Amino acid sequence: METKKPNHCISCSVKNCAHHAQSENYCSLEKVVIGTHEKNPTVVQCVDCESFVLGSASCCGETR
Ligand code: SF4
């Protein structure tokens, strides 16, 4: 697997993302875009990392 350099300014636990550093819980991108899918975000679940790209595994326990 390709080794990605962790960006210690962006902590992230989403290992399914293709941009995750894997060796540590950080993103490997220089910057990320954070957004929302809600008109009026009120809780953490309303907020998304819009830089997410599906990596080698699928979400929610599914495997490809
Ligand atoms: S792009 Fe977003 S979801 Fe993916 S590793 Fe970086 S911070 Fe995490």
Backbone and ligand atoms as CSV (ligand in chain L), in Angstrom:
chain,resi,resn,atom,element,x,y,z
A,1,MET,N,N,0.843,-1.199,0.000
A,1,MET,CA,C,0.000,0.000,0.000
A,1,MET,C,C,0.880,1.251,0.000
A,2,GLU,N,N,0.423,2.251,-0.711
A,2,GLU,CA,C,1.154,3.523,-0.800
A,2,GLU,C,C,1.206,4.197,0.580
A,3,THR,N,N,2.406,4.685,0.958
A,3,THR,CA,C,2.531,5.374,2.238
A,3,THR,C,C,2.221,6.844,2.046
A,4,LYS,N,N,1.308,7.358,2.869
A,4,LYS,CA,C,0.919,8.754,2.766
A,4,LYS,C,C,1.444,9.509,3.972
A,5,LYS,N,N,1.919,10.728,3.751
A,5,LYS,CA,C,2.499,11.526,4.819
A,5,LYS,C,C,1.383,12.170,5.643
A,6,PRO,N,N,1.351,11.907,6.960
A,6,PRO,CA,C,0.292,12.512,7.774
A,6,PRO,C,C,0.466,14.026,7.908
A,7,ASN,N,N,-0.622,14.756,7.776
A,7,ASN,CA,C,-0.639,16.196,8.043
A,7,ASN,C,C,-1.122,16.366,9.482
A,8,HIS,N,N,-0.208,16.710,10.386
A,8,HIS,CA,C,-0.536,16.755,11.801
A,8,HIS,C,C,-1.450,17.919,12.183
A,9,CYS,N,N,-1.835,18.716,11.208
A,9,CYS,CA,C,-2.823,19.781,11.453
A,9,CYS,C,C,-4.247,19.278,11.212
A,10,ILE,N,N,-4.385,18.092,10.596
A,10,ILE,CA,C,-5.719,17.565,10.286
A,10,ILE,C,C,-5.853,16.169,10.880
A,11,SER,N,N,-6.346,16.103,12.102
A,11,SER,CA,C,-6.606,14.831,12.763
A,11,SER,C,C,-7.855,14.210,12.149
A,12,CYS,N,N,-7.811,12.930,11.845
A,12,CYS,CA,C,-8.963,12.265,11.226
A,12,CYS,C,C,-8.919,10.777,11.528
A,13,SER,N,N,-10.075,10.200,11.851
A,13,SER,CA,C,-10.147,8.769,12.167
A,13,SER,C,C,-10.860,7.979,11.066
A,14,VAL,N,N,-11.131,8.608,9.931
A,14,VAL,CA,C,-11.887,7.952,8.863
A,14,VAL,C,C,-10.938,7.152,7.966
A,15,LYS,N,N,-10.621,5.942,8.423
A,15,LYS,CA,C,-9.627,5.139,7.704
A,15,LYS,C,C,-10.123,4.629,6.361
A,16,ASN,N,N,-11.435,4.654,6.140
A,16,ASN,CA,C,-11.974,4.240,4.840
A,16,ASN,C,C,-11.686,5.259,3.743
A,17,CYS,N,N,-11.260,6.432,4.133
A,17,CYS,CA,C,-10.997,7.474,3.140
A,17,CYS,C,C,-9.650,7.230,2.470
A,18,ALA,N,N,-9.614,7.431,1.167
A,18,ALA,CA,C,-8.382,7.234,0.392
A,18,ALA,C,C,-7.289,8.216,0.793
A,19,HIS,N,N,-7.657,9.323,1.420
A,19,HIS,CA,C,-6.673,10.330,1.814
A,19,HIS,C,C,-6.137,10.116,3.229
A,20,HIS,N,N,-6.663,9.120,3.967
A,20,HIS,CA,C,-6.193,8.881,5.337
A,20,HIS,C,C,-4.753,8.387,5.314
A,21,ALA,N,N,-3.951,8.867,6.278
A,21,ALA,CA,C,-2.523,8.493,6.313
A,21,ALA,C,C,-2.315,7.028,6.701
A,22,GLN,N,N,-3.304,6.399,7.317
A,22,GLN,CA,C,-3.285,4.983,7.732
A,22,GLN,C,C,-2.283,4.691,8.856
A,23,SER,N,N,-1.029,5.093,8.726
A,23,SER,CA,C,-0.029,4.801,9.759
A,23,SER,C,C,-0.355,5.554,11.055
A,24,GLU,N,N,-1.015,6.704,10.926
A,24,GLU,CA,C,-1.437,7.501,12.065
A,24,GLU,C,C,-2.820,8.057,11.751
A,25,ASN,N,N,-3.538,8.518,12.806
A,25,ASN,CA,C,-4.891,9.029,12.585
A,25,ASN,C,C,-4.882,10.493,12.134
A,26,TYR,N,N,-4.378,10.687,10.930
A,26,TYR,CA,C,-4.345,12.018,10.326
A,26,TYR,C,C,-4.669,11.903,8.851
A,27,CYS,N,N,-5.117,13.027,8.325
A,27,CYS,CA,C,-5.327,13.157,6.881
A,27,CYS,C,C,-3.975,13.394,6.211
A,28,SER,N,N,-3.847,12.996,4.970
A,28,SER,CA,C,-2.589,13.220,4.252
A,28,SER,C,C,-2.660,14.435,3.319
A,29,LEU,N,N,-3.833,15.054,3.219
A,29,LEU,CA,C,-3.958,16.215,2.330
A,29,LEU,C,C,-3.358,17.459,2.987
A,30,GLU,N,N,-3.024,18.446,2.133
A,30,GLU,CA,C,-2.512,19.725,2.627
A,30,GLU,C,C,-3.633,20.540,3.262
A,31,LYS,N,N,-4.833,20.430,2.669
A,31,LYS,CA,C,-6.017,21.080,3.234
A,31,LYS,C,C,-7.233,20.262,2.846
A,32,VAL,N,N,-8.312,20.423,3.623
A,32,VAL,CA,C,-9.564,19.725,3.320
A,32,VAL,C,C,-10.700,20.744,3.279
A,33,VAL,N,N,-11.779,20.332,2.659
A,33,VAL,CA,C,-12.980,21.165,2.607
A,33,VAL,C,C,-14.023,20.565,3.538
A,34,ILE,N,N,-14.490,21.367,4.490
A,34,ILE,CA,C,-15.548,20.946,5.406
A,34,ILE,C,C,-16.834,21.653,5.011
A,35,GLY,N,N,-17.911,20.901,4.983
A,35,GLY,CA,C,-19.192,21.490,4.587
A,35,GLY,C,C,-20.332,20.830,5.322
A,36,THR,N,N,-21.536,21.073,4.842
A,36,THR,CA,C,-22.713,20.484,5.464
A,36,THR,C,C,-23.723,20.107,4.388
A,37,HIS,N,N,-24.516,19.084,4.686
A,37,HIS,CA,C,-25.585,18.674,3.788
A,37,HIS,C,C,-26.931,19.195,4.286
A,38,GLU,N,N,-26.891,20.015,5.335
A,38,GLU,CA,C,-28.127,20.541,5.942
A,38,GLU,C,C,-28.271,22.035,5.634
A,39,LYS,N,N,-29.516,22.512,5.636
A,39,LYS,CA,C,-29.757,23.946,5.461
A,39,LYS,C,C,-29.381,24.702,6.722
A,40,ASN,N,N,-29.600,24.065,7.878
A,40,ASN,CA,C,-29.359,24.724,9.156
A,40,ASN,C,C,-28.648,23.748,10.097
A,41,PRO,N,N,-27.330,23.554,9.931
A,41,PRO,CA,C,-26.616,22.562,10.751
A,41,PRO,C,C,-26.645,22.911,12.236
A,42,THR,N,N,-27.002,21.923,13.068
A,42,THR,CA,C,-27.129,22.168,14.509
A,42,THR,C,C,-26.326,21.177,15.353
A,43,VAL,N,N,-25.977,20.019,14.804
A,43,VAL,CA,C,-25.226,19.018,15.558
A,43,VAL,C,C,-24.073,18.499,14.699
A,44,VAL,N,N,-23.131,17.832,15.333
A,44,VAL,CA,C,-21.920,17.381,14.643
A,44,VAL,C,C,-22.236,16.490,13.442
A,45,GLN,N,N,-23.333,15.723,13.524
A,45,GLN,CA,C,-23.710,14.813,12.431
A,45,GLN,C,C,-24.080,15.567,11.148
A,46,CYS,N,N,-24.308,16.855,11.251
A,46,CYS,CA,C,-24.672,17.661,10.074
A,46,CYS,C,C,-23.454,18.077,9.261
A,47,VAL,N,N,-22.265,17.852,9.806
A,47,VAL,CA,C,-21.046,18.394,9.202
A,47,VAL,C,C,-20.271,17.277,8.501
A,48,ASP,N,N,-19.777,17.573,7.313
A,48,ASP,CA,C,-19.089,16.559,6.510
A,48,ASP,C,C,-17.718,17.044,6.059
A,49,CYS,N,N,-16.817,16.074,5.863
A,49,CYS,CA,C,-15.581,16.370,5.152
A,49,CYS,C,C,-15.874,16.149,3.672
A,50,GLU,N,N,-15.892,17.207,2.917
A,50,GLU,CA,C,-16.238,17.108,1.498
A,50,GLU,C,C,-15.040,16.693,0.644
A,51,SER,N,N,-13.893,16.500,1.278
A,51,SER,CA,C,-12.716,16.000,0.558
A,51,SER,C,C,-12.653,14.471,0.602
A,52,PHE,N,N,-13.593,13.851,1.308
A,52,PHE,CA,C,-13.624,12.389,1.434
A,52,PHE,C,C,-13.694,11.709,0.072
A,53,VAL,N,N,-12.868,10.691,-0.095
A,53,VAL,CA,C,-12.912,9.827,-1.276
A,53,VAL,C,C,-12.846,8.398,-0.763
A,54,LEU,N,N,-13.741,7.554,-1.197
A,54,LEU,CA,C,-13.758,6.174,-0.730
A,54,LEU,C,C,-12.451,5.465,-1.062
A,55,GLY,N,N,-11.850,4.839,-0.029
A,55,GLY,CA,C,-10.606,4.111,-0.223
A,55,GLY,C,C,-10.862,2.655,-0.553
A,56,SER,N,N,-10.102,1.760,0.062
A,56,SER,CA,C,-10.165,0.344,-0.303
A,56,SER,C,C,-11.370,-0.384,0.287
A,57,ALA,N,N,-11.938,0.150,1.368
A,57,ALA,CA,C,-13.070,-0.521,2.011
A,57,ALA,C,C,-14.323,0.317,1.865
A,58,SER,N,N,-15.462,-0.325,1.868
A,58,SER,CA,C,-16.722,0.402,1.822
A,58,SER,C,C,-17.162,0.786,3.219
A,59,CYS,N,N,-18.138,1.638,3.292
A,59,CYS,CA,C,-18.626,2.139,4.585
A,59,CYS,C,C,-19.534,1.107,5.264
A,60,CYS,N,N,-19.722,1.271,6.550
A,60,CYS,CA,C,-20.726,0.558,7.335
A,60,CYS,C,C,-20.553,-0.962,7.309
A,61,GLY,N,N,-19.322,-1.445,7.348
A,61,GLY,CA,C,-19.043,-2.865,7.487
A,61,GLY,C,C,-19.122,-3.666,6.210
A,62,GLU,N,N,-19.499,-3.033,5.110
A,62,GLU,CA,C,-19.556,-3.759,3.835
A,62,GLU,C,C,-18.154,-3.919,3.277
A,63,THR,N,N,-17.939,-4.981,2.521
A,63,THR,CA,C,-16.651,-5.147,1.847
A,63,THR,C,C,-16.894,-5.298,0.360
A,64,ARG,N,N,-15.913,-4.874,-0.397
A,64,ARG,CA,C,-16.055,-4.959,-1.857
A,64,ARG,C,C,-15.345,-6.185,-2.380
L,1,SF4,S1,S,-10.160,13.845,3.241
L,1,SF4,FE1,FE,-11.430,14.181,5.075
L,1,SF4,S2,S,-12.240,12.148,5.601
L,1,SF4,FE2,FE,-10.520,11.860,4.209
L,1,SF4,S3,S,-8.767,11.501,5.559
L,1,SF4,FE3,FE,-8.819,13.700,5.043
L,1,SF4,S4,S,-9.975,14.648,6.709
L,1,SF4,FE4,FE,-10.372,12.444,6.797
